[in-house]
Amino acid sequence: MNIQTDKINSLMLPLTGFGNVGGQSVNLVDEAKAAELGEALKQGDVSGYIEKYGTEYAVG
């Protein structure tokens, strides 16, 4: 098998920040961006999402 690593993208669920719920540290999900990512995944093409938001992990 020949895997073309330049064709692979790594994405994380988008976050707005971090918080504390019931004494537990939590990641706060960016609901709007998560919905966009979900729709892109349903369509089978995340290229537009990546073009808009990139692939770097950053809160905000």
N, C-alpha and C positions, 0 to 999 in steps of 0.2 A: 504494500500500500504506500502510495506517495502522497503525503499530506502537504498541501501548499500553505505554510503558516502565514504567508502574506495575505491570504484570503480569509483569515480568522479574525473576528473582532470579539473583544470581551466587554460586556456591559454589566453594570450594577443597577439595581432598582434606584431611581433618583431619590435623594433625600433633601429635606429642608433644614435638617439639623439633628441635634441629639437632645434627649430629655430624660426625665425620670418619672416613672409611673409605678406607684406602689412600692417605692424603694428600689426599683429595678431600672438600670440604664437601658434606654431604648433608642432606636433610630426612628426619626420622624419622616415618614414617606411624603414625598411631593406628589400629591394625588393627581394633579393635572398632567405632569410629565409622565407619571406611571401609566395613566390612561393612554397617552400618546404612544408610549412604548408598547403597551399591550395591543393596541390597534395595529401597530407596525408588525408585531410578532404574528398576529392573526392573519395579516396580509402576506406574510412570508418574506417581507422586505424591510429591513431596518435601516437601509441606506439613507433615507430622508431624515430619520431620527438622528442618526450619527452625524449627518451633515449639519443639522440644526444645533445639536448639543455636544457633539464630540464623544470621545470614549474615555476621557480622563475622569477619574473619580474626584468630584468636588461637591461640597455641600453648598446649596444656594442657587 
